Amino acid sequence: RRESSLRGVDVSPCDLAVGLWYVSVELEGGSGTEPAADTSYVVTAELASAVLELGKTTEGSVCCGQSQFLVAELSPDDDEEGEELRVELVSDNRLRDQSPLRLSASYQPCEDDTPGARLAPSMAQTLTLPPDRVKPGRLFVGVHAVDGGSARFLLNVGYRPELKSIVIVFLVAVSLLVIATIGVVCFIKVRKRLRKHRELQGELSERRQALRMAIRGGRPV
């Protein structure tokens, strides 16, 4: 019986260097058997982009205890200064026997100095860099397969206002809303009092006129 299988090895941008690369193919026989005399195979190599576009979701895969590193070019502009950077990883559960994943981010080439927790299949994980750690340069985002299985994932890197700033803006907005509400209530109450005061003034004027007419012995027409 002839079997067809596909095997692949990912070389991260950390390990990719200019020079000659030697690819070996080894045939393994079963227990106590020799490999077939004639075995055909095809070896292909291709360069795939490892660049992460900010604000866009990237789909990838990693296998067999390896690490897949992708690179995000950071150059915060004036509108993004003071914002935090969020790295979000979602494990794709469409594969059977999906390997757990772990997420990391570092400004050093492919180092694991900001590791996240172990990520179980079909779960999500987020790493957040506060504004004081967001700086221009290359951010290396690593997705690590924890065991010997394969794993597919979705990865997104983007800016967002710092949570503290969001809370401050929310509190300011709530305060302004409360002040505006109190102002409207006070305005309505003052308007009602002015209306009652005008009505009372009118009644007093009518009574005074009636009293004057009564004293003069006449009646109003």
Backbone bond lengths (Angstrom), bond angles and torsions (degrees), N, CA, C in turn:
res aa  C-N    CA-C-N  psi(-1)  N-CA   C-N-CA  omega(-1)  CA-C   N-CA-C  phi
1 R - - - 1.459 - - 1.516 109.27 -
2 R 1.320 115.96 136.93 1.470 120.24 -178.77 1.530 108.80 -98.80
3 E 1.304 116.01 127.23 1.459 120.88 -179.01 1.525 109.33 -111.59
4 S 1.312 116.10 144.30 1.455 122.08 177.74 1.517 108.82 -120.57
5 S 1.296 117.09 130.36 1.458 120.93 179.97 1.523 109.14 -142.40
6 L 1.323 114.15 158.04 1.456 120.56 -178.61 1.519 109.07 -122.42
7 R 1.308 115.75 128.63 1.455 121.43 177.64 1.518 108.48 -125.21
8 G 1.312 116.24 144.33 1.463 118.93 -179.89 1.507 111.68 -145.34
9 V 1.300 116.25 154.25 1.458 123.38 176.68 1.525 107.61 -130.39
10 D 1.314 116.92 126.14 1.461 121.55 177.29 1.524 109.49 -93.45
11 V 1.310 115.97 131.51 1.458 121.91 175.17 1.522 107.34 -107.53
12 S 1.306 116.80 116.80 1.460 120.53 -175.80 1.526 110.04 -73.94
13 P 1.338 118.17 161.36 1.464 120.35 177.31 1.524 112.96 -62.40
14 C 1.325 117.58 -15.75 1.464 119.92 176.60 1.527 110.99 -69.57
15 D 1.332 116.46 -35.49 1.461 121.08 -175.07 1.525 113.08 -96.95
16 L 1.342 116.27 -11.60 1.457 119.45 -175.95 1.522 109.56 -77.89
17 A 1.308 116.36 120.84 1.462 121.61 -178.53 1.524 109.00 -135.51
18 V 1.328 114.69 159.04 1.461 119.90 178.68 1.521 108.97 -70.82
19 G 1.328 117.48 135.66 1.463 121.27 178.86 1.512 110.93 144.57
20 L 1.300 115.37 -167.64 1.464 121.49 -179.74 1.526 109.95 -90.19
21 W 1.327 114.54 136.65 1.449 120.96 175.36 1.526 108.45 -116.16
22 Y 1.307 116.18 131.75 1.464 121.75 -178.88 1.527 108.42 -105.98
23 V 1.323 115.62 123.86 1.458 121.66 -179.71 1.525 108.21 -108.82
24 S 1.297 116.64 125.78 1.466 120.85 179.68 1.520 110.24 -113.03
25 V 1.315 115.34 145.63 1.451 122.66 176.68 1.518 107.61 -123.55
26 E 1.319 116.53 119.85 1.452 121.25 -178.66 1.523 109.82 -113.56
27 L 1.324 115.65 137.66 1.463 121.58 178.07 1.522 108.74 -101.10
28 E 1.301 115.16 129.09 1.452 120.34 -179.68 1.516 109.46 -112.84
29 G 1.308 116.47 128.41 1.459 120.50 176.15 1.502 110.88 -90.12
30 G 1.319 115.95 166.48 1.453 120.07 177.32 1.516 110.48 -73.55
31 S 1.293 116.92 -175.82 1.454 120.64 -178.94 1.529 110.22 -66.46
32 G 1.320 115.90 118.92 1.455 120.78 177.26 1.510 114.11 76.01
33 T 1.322 119.11 12.43 1.460 121.94 -179.56 1.511 109.87 -123.27
34 E 1.283 115.64 159.26 1.451 121.94 176.84 1.520 109.67 -101.55
35 P 1.338 117.75 148.25 1.461 118.97 177.22 1.513 111.29 -64.76
36 A 1.315 116.86 156.48 1.461 121.55 179.92 1.512 110.13 -59.41
37 A 1.334 115.32 146.56 1.464 119.87 -177.60 1.515 111.75 -64.86
38 D 1.310 116.19 -42.43 1.464 120.64 -179.25 1.522 109.19 -115.73
39 T 1.304 115.02 113.44 1.467 120.70 177.49 1.519 108.23 -130.16
40 S 1.300 116.59 122.80 1.463 120.58 -179.09 1.524 109.90 -99.09
41 Y 1.294 114.80 148.36 1.461 120.16 178.61 1.523 108.68 -155.62
42 V 1.320 115.00 164.44 1.464 122.88 178.36 1.526 108.00 -128.50
43 V 1.317 115.71 130.18 1.461 121.44 178.09 1.528 108.41 -112.77
44 T 1.308 116.24 126.31 1.464 121.06 177.10 1.526 109.13 -125.93
45 A 1.304 115.87 148.71 1.469 121.71 177.03 1.519 108.06 -134.83
46 E 1.294 116.56 136.09 1.457 120.42 178.95 1.522 109.50 -144.51
47 L 1.327 114.19 151.64 1.458 120.70 176.50 1.522 108.93 -95.85
48 A 1.299 116.15 124.83 1.463 121.72 177.36 1.520 108.96 -113.62
49 S 1.302 116.21 142.08 1.463 120.36 -178.99 1.523 110.63 -64.44
50 A 1.313 115.43 135.10 1.465 121.09 176.97 1.527 110.53 -109.45
51 V 1.335 117.24 17.64 1.462 121.72 -177.32 1.520 109.75 -87.47
52 L 1.311 115.64 132.16 1.460 121.86 174.54 1.523 108.76 -97.35
53 E 1.319 116.87 122.50 1.462 120.74 175.78 1.521 108.67 -85.95
54 L 1.324 115.71 127.91 1.450 120.23 -177.26 1.532 110.59 -63.04
55 G 1.315 114.91 134.64 1.447 120.45 178.10 1.513 114.81 83.82
56 K 1.336 118.09 -3.14 1.460 121.34 179.93 1.526 109.99 -116.39
57 T 1.314 116.03 149.31 1.459 121.63 -178.88 1.524 110.18 -88.79
58 T 1.319 115.76 131.29 1.459 122.49 179.07 1.519 109.11 -112.21
59 E 1.320 115.86 134.21 1.462 121.33 178.20 1.519 108.88 -101.88
60 G 1.320 117.63 137.87 1.457 121.17 -179.65 1.508 111.94 -152.54
61 S 1.320 115.29 -178.46 1.461 121.21 179.74 1.516 108.87 -145.98
62 V 1.319 114.89 156.32 1.458 121.34 177.80 1.523 107.37 -148.74
63 C 1.318 116.17 151.85 1.460 118.71 -171.41 1.525 111.84 -142.17
64 C 1.294 113.53 147.75 1.467 122.12 157.34 1.519 113.82 60.33
65 G 1.309 117.01 49.70 1.446 120.63 177.60 1.507 114.72 72.33
66 Q 1.327 118.29 9.26 1.455 121.63 -179.29 1.519 111.04 -88.02
67 S 1.329 114.86 173.24 1.463 121.87 176.57 1.518 108.98 -122.44
68 Q 1.306 115.52 135.01 1.455 121.21 176.38 1.523 107.61 -109.74
69 F 1.343 117.15 118.75 1.459 121.53 -179.60 1.525 109.66 -106.58
70 L 1.327 115.04 135.76 1.457 121.71 174.60 1.523 108.43 -125.35
71 V 1.325 115.94 157.77 1.458 120.68 -170.87 1.523 109.94 -119.21
72 A 1.335 116.04 130.88 1.464 122.48 174.75 1.526 108.29 -113.20
73 E 1.327 116.57 124.61 1.459 121.93 177.56 1.526 108.26 -85.81
74 L 1.327 116.43 116.40 1.460 121.30 -177.62 1.529 109.66 -103.92
75 S 1.300 115.76 128.27 1.469 121.66 174.09 1.521 107.43 -148.67
76 P 1.336 117.28 73.25 1.466 120.51 -175.19 1.526 111.41 -58.63
77 D 1.340 116.54 132.75 1.454 120.43 175.80 1.527 109.33 -93.86
78 D 1.334 115.14 -173.53 1.469 119.15 -175.50 1.522 111.99 -61.97
79 D 1.353 116.60 -35.22 1.462 119.41 -178.43 1.523 111.92 -71.93
80 E 1.344 117.35 -23.29 1.464 120.44 -175.37 1.520 112.49 -100.64
81 E 1.335 117.10 -7.59 1.461 119.02 178.11 1.522 109.68 -64.47
82 G 1.317 115.86 138.37 1.459 120.89 -177.12 1.514 113.81 85.72
83 E 1.346 117.80 -0.14 1.457 120.61 177.43 1.525 110.10 -97.74
84 E 1.315 116.58 152.82 1.443 121.12 177.17 1.521 110.24 -88.31
85 L 1.322 115.17 161.95 1.470 121.23 -179.94 1.516 108.42 -111.72
86 R 1.329 115.93 128.41 1.460 121.49 -178.80 1.528 109.58 -111.93
87 V 1.340 115.64 130.05 1.460 122.74 175.08 1.520 106.69 -112.92
88 E 1.332 117.26 113.88 1.456 122.04 -174.60 1.523 110.08 -113.80
89 L 1.329 115.92 130.65 1.465 123.09 179.96 1.521 108.80 -122.20
90 V 1.326 115.76 130.55 1.463 121.95 176.28 1.516 108.11 -122.79
91 S 1.323 116.45 125.13 1.459 121.41 177.97 1.519 109.52 -81.60
92 D 1.317 115.79 131.64 1.465 121.85 -178.90 1.526 108.97 -89.10
93 N 1.313 116.63 121.16 1.469 120.33 -175.61 1.521 113.00 -95.34
94 R 1.344 118.12 17.89 1.459 119.26 179.11 1.524 112.20 -76.58
95 L 1.350 116.67 -17.76 1.458 120.02 177.41 1.522 110.25 -86.69
96 R 1.316 115.92 142.34 1.462 119.84 172.78 1.525 108.15 -78.85
97 D 1.324 115.47 147.44 1.467 121.37 -179.40 1.525 110.64 55.56
98 Q 1.311 115.85 44.72 1.466 121.11 179.32 1.518 110.59 -64.91
99 S 1.333 115.73 132.60 1.454 119.99 179.29 1.524 110.15 -74.32
100 P 1.326 118.83 141.03 1.462 119.90 169.62 1.533 109.91 -60.48
101 L 1.319 116.31 152.60 1.457 121.49 -176.90 1.519 110.64 -121.89
102 R 1.324 113.99 159.13 1.465 120.50 173.50 1.519 107.72 -136.28
103 L 1.332 116.06 142.20 1.458 122.56 -174.78 1.518 109.87 -111.34
104 S 1.337 117.10 144.05 1.459 120.86 176.05 1.523 109.06 -145.98
105 A 1.338 116.35 161.42 1.463 121.62 177.88 1.518 108.53 -148.51
106 S 1.348 116.75 138.38 1.451 120.96 -176.92 1.518 109.70 -156.80
107 Y 1.337 116.76 147.32 1.461 120.81 172.87 1.526 111.32 -83.25
108 Q 1.324 116.59 -14.96 1.458 120.82 176.05 1.527 108.95 -84.68
109 P 1.332 116.76 142.84 1.476 119.00 -175.86 1.520 112.71 -54.93
110 C 1.312 114.94 105.70 1.456 122.77 169.76 1.517 113.58 59.44
111 E 1.320 117.09 38.12 1.451 120.78 172.70 1.519 109.23 -100.33
112 D 1.307 115.17 159.13 1.464 121.84 -173.30 1.523 108.82 -112.86
113 D 1.366 116.30 56.97 1.459 117.78 -174.78 1.527 113.31 -94.41
114 T 1.327 117.77 -5.00 1.463 121.16 174.86 1.514 108.34 -128.38
115 P 1.323 117.47 68.93 1.472 119.19 -173.88 1.516 112.00 -80.50
116 G 1.325 114.44 148.08 1.453 120.45 171.30 1.523 109.85 -97.12
117 A 1.308 115.28 178.15 1.460 119.86 -179.80 1.527 110.21 -76.58
118 R 1.319 115.69 165.13 1.462 121.35 175.60 1.532 109.15 -61.30
119 L 1.316 116.36 131.39 1.452 122.31 -175.56 1.513 110.23 -107.50
120 A 1.314 116.86 116.51 1.451 121.20 179.56 1.529 109.90 -73.44
121 P 1.340 118.13 157.57 1.463 120.33 178.02 1.525 112.11 -55.60
122 S 1.332 114.83 148.54 1.468 124.65 178.08 1.526 112.28 61.29
123 M 1.313 117.19 26.20 1.454 120.47 177.21 1.519 109.49 -121.53
124 A 1.339 116.04 170.36 1.462 122.13 -178.73 1.524 109.62 -120.88
125 Q 1.322 115.03 158.29 1.451 121.01 -179.27 1.522 108.55 -149.20
126 T 1.330 116.62 144.92 1.460 121.16 -178.22 1.523 109.66 -132.81
127 L 1.336 115.51 133.17 1.452 121.76 169.52 1.526 107.95 -110.18
128 T 1.323 116.28 134.05 1.462 120.84 -177.34 1.523 109.53 -119.68
129 L 1.344 115.39 126.63 1.455 121.39 174.39 1.523 108.09 -101.50
130 P 1.348 118.01 118.88 1.469 119.67 -179.17 1.527 110.64 -66.63
131 P 1.330 117.96 163.53 1.470 120.71 -176.34 1.523 114.38 -54.37
132 D 1.347 117.70 -34.04 1.463 118.44 -178.22 1.527 112.76 -72.63
133 R 1.340 117.98 -9.67 1.458 121.10 176.77 1.526 112.74 -106.21
134 V 1.318 116.36 -3.45 1.469 120.48 178.25 1.521 108.09 -88.07
135 K 1.320 116.61 119.94 1.457 121.02 -177.25 1.524 109.29 -145.89
136 P 1.328 117.13 158.53 1.471 119.52 178.41 1.526 110.89 -62.34
137 G 1.298 115.75 142.36 1.460 120.59 179.31 1.517 111.36 142.39
138 R 1.325 114.66 -169.03 1.463 121.02 179.98 1.527 110.03 -97.50
139 L 1.318 114.84 128.06 1.458 120.83 174.76 1.521 107.74 -106.50
140 F 1.332 116.37 120.94 1.462 121.99 -179.66 1.525 108.79 -93.70
141 V 1.316 115.60 115.74 1.469 122.22 -179.02 1.525 107.90 -103.36
142 G 1.318 116.24 122.85 1.460 120.88 -177.89 1.516 112.14 -109.88
143 V 1.325 115.30 136.07 1.472 121.99 172.42 1.519 106.87 -116.85
144 H 1.312 117.47 119.96 1.454 122.48 -170.35 1.534 109.93 -114.36
145 A 1.328 116.19 125.84 1.469 120.85 173.08 1.523 108.09 -79.89
146 V 1.315 116.01 122.97 1.462 119.97 -172.80 1.526 112.13 -75.40
147 D 1.340 117.69 -39.32 1.463 118.84 -178.20 1.528 109.97 -118.91
148 G 1.319 117.29 -162.24 1.455 121.22 -173.70 1.505 115.68 -84.02
149 G 1.327 118.05 2.89 1.459 120.59 -179.57 1.518 112.55 -87.09
150 S 1.334 115.13 174.59 1.452 121.71 176.70 1.519 109.84 -92.87
151 A 1.323 115.80 160.39 1.460 120.26 179.57 1.516 109.24 -152.84
152 R 1.319 115.21 138.84 1.453 121.62 171.92 1.525 107.89 -109.25
153 F 1.333 115.73 152.51 1.454 118.38 -174.86 1.529 110.21 -151.97
154 L 1.333 114.15 162.67 1.456 123.68 172.06 1.516 107.92 -119.71
155 L 1.337 116.31 135.77 1.460 121.28 -173.75 1.522 108.91 -131.71
156 N 1.323 115.72 136.25 1.462 120.84 179.30 1.516 109.49 -139.35
157 V 1.336 115.87 133.88 1.461 122.29 178.02 1.525 107.73 -125.78
158 G 1.328 117.31 129.45 1.460 119.51 -179.53 1.519 111.94 -164.89
159 Y 1.337 114.28 163.04 1.459 120.86 178.07 1.523 109.73 -87.22
160 R 1.321 114.46 155.17 1.454 120.26 169.69 1.519 107.33 -158.81
161 P 1.331 118.15 152.41 1.465 119.73 178.89 1.525 110.74 -56.67
162 E 1.318 115.75 143.52 1.463 120.38 179.76 1.519 109.70 -60.94
163 L 1.323 115.90 143.59 1.454 121.15 -178.21 1.526 111.20 -56.26
164 K 1.340 116.66 -38.81 1.469 119.91 179.23 1.524 110.24 -61.75
165 S 1.343 116.20 -41.33 1.460 119.73 178.97 1.517 110.82 -65.97
166 I 1.351 116.01 -39.56 1.460 119.35 178.37 1.528 110.40 -61.50
167 V 1.345 116.42 -42.46 1.469 120.17 179.90 1.524 110.28 -63.64
168 I 1.351 116.89 -42.33 1.461 120.40 -179.82 1.523 110.38 -63.37
169 V 1.337 116.00 -45.83 1.468 119.55 178.85 1.527 110.50 -61.42
170 F 1.337 116.10 -40.66 1.470 120.04 179.23 1.523 110.79 -62.71
171 L 1.335 117.23 -44.93 1.462 120.61 -179.58 1.522 111.04 -64.65
172 V 1.343 116.83 -40.11 1.466 119.88 177.65 1.522 110.24 -63.16
173 A 1.353 116.22 -43.26 1.460 120.04 179.66 1.528 110.96 -62.80
174 V 1.340 115.94 -42.77 1.473 119.46 178.39 1.524 110.69 -63.31
175 S 1.353 116.68 -41.50 1.472 120.38 179.22 1.523 110.98 -61.98
176 L 1.350 115.65 -43.98 1.468 118.97 179.00 1.529 110.78 -63.83
177 L 1.330 116.27 -38.67 1.458 119.92 178.44 1.520 111.05 -64.01
178 V 1.339 116.46 -42.35 1.466 120.39 178.93 1.519 110.30 -63.83
179 I 1.355 116.27 -44.52 1.466 119.66 -179.99 1.527 110.64 -62.54
180 A 1.356 115.74 -42.37 1.466 119.13 179.37 1.524 110.78 -64.10
181 T 1.338 116.98 -40.28 1.467 120.50 178.96 1.520 111.43 -63.48
182 I 1.336 115.80 -44.21 1.470 119.74 178.49 1.523 110.19 -62.62
183 G 1.342 116.78 -40.35 1.464 120.16 178.61 1.514 112.30 -62.34
184 V 1.339 116.07 -42.36 1.468 119.43 179.28 1.526 110.61 -64.89
185 V 1.339 116.71 -43.71 1.473 120.26 179.77 1.517 110.63 -61.85
186 C 1.337 116.17 -44.82 1.469 119.76 179.15 1.526 110.93 -62.67
187 F 1.328 117.10 -41.19 1.457 120.93 179.31 1.528 111.16 -61.57
188 I 1.343 116.26 -43.00 1.470 119.88 179.70 1.526 110.16 -64.24
189 K 1.349 116.69 -42.59 1.466 119.68 -179.78 1.522 111.16 -64.54
190 V 1.336 116.90 -44.33 1.469 119.97 179.43 1.523 110.78 -63.03
191 R 1.351 115.62 -39.87 1.467 119.21 179.64 1.521 110.87 -63.38
192 K 1.351 116.89 -41.16 1.458 120.22 178.61 1.531 110.48 -63.61
193 R 1.347 116.30 -41.83 1.467 119.13 179.95 1.520 111.42 -65.33
194 L 1.328 117.26 -40.14 1.464 119.97 178.21 1.526 110.76 -63.64
195 R 1.342 115.68 -39.72 1.461 118.98 178.30 1.520 110.78 -63.32
196 K 1.351 117.24 -45.03 1.459 120.47 177.65 1.526 111.31 -62.42
197 H 1.347 115.68 -37.61 1.468 119.28 179.88 1.532 110.26 -65.25
198 R 1.341 116.69 -41.57 1.459 119.31 178.14 1.522 111.41 -65.10
199 E 1.362 115.26 -41.17 1.468 118.13 177.97 1.529 110.81 -62.62
200 L 1.340 117.14 -41.03 1.467 120.48 179.08 1.525 110.91 -64.93
201 Q 1.348 116.25 -40.36 1.456 119.49 177.79 1.525 110.75 -62.09
202 G 1.331 116.54 -38.85 1.465 119.38 178.39 1.507 112.21 -64.63
203 E 1.361 115.84 -43.54 1.460 119.36 178.60 1.530 111.03 -62.22
204 L 1.349 117.74 -41.33 1.454 120.96 179.77 1.530 110.88 -64.50
205 S 1.326 115.72 -39.43 1.471 118.87 178.92 1.521 110.74 -63.49
206 E 1.350 117.29 -42.95 1.460 120.60 178.68 1.515 111.14 -63.02
207 R 1.333 116.78 -41.94 1.467 119.87 -179.85 1.538 110.77 -65.19
208 R 1.312 117.36 -40.34 1.465 120.36 178.56 1.525 111.07 -63.45
209 Q 1.320 115.40 -41.96 1.450 118.57 179.24 1.520 110.66 -64.97
210 A 1.341 115.88 -41.89 1.466 119.42 178.91 1.523 110.90 -63.50
211 L 1.354 116.51 -38.58 1.464 120.48 -179.99 1.516 110.67 -66.29
212 R 1.319 118.11 -40.32 1.468 121.53 179.16 1.526 110.11 -63.76
213 M 1.297 117.56 -43.58 1.445 121.91 -179.18 1.531 110.59 -65.08
214 A 1.353 116.11 -36.83 1.462 119.27 179.44 1.522 111.11 -67.70
215 I 1.340 116.16 -37.71 1.454 119.70 -179.63 1.521 109.94 -67.59
216 R 1.304 118.91 -36.82 1.443 122.64 -179.14 1.526 111.15 -77.41
217 G 1.323 116.13 -7.74 1.452 118.79 178.35 1.499 112.75 83.08
218 G 1.280 117.11 9.46 1.448 119.63 178.74 1.532 110.98 -112.93
219 R 1.281 113.86 173.82 1.460 120.61 178.28 1.516 109.24 -123.15
220 P 1.303 115.98 147.07 1.472 117.31 178.47 1.508 110.84 -69.67
221 V 1.294 115.57 142.54 1.441 120.70 179.38 1.490 109.32 -72.82
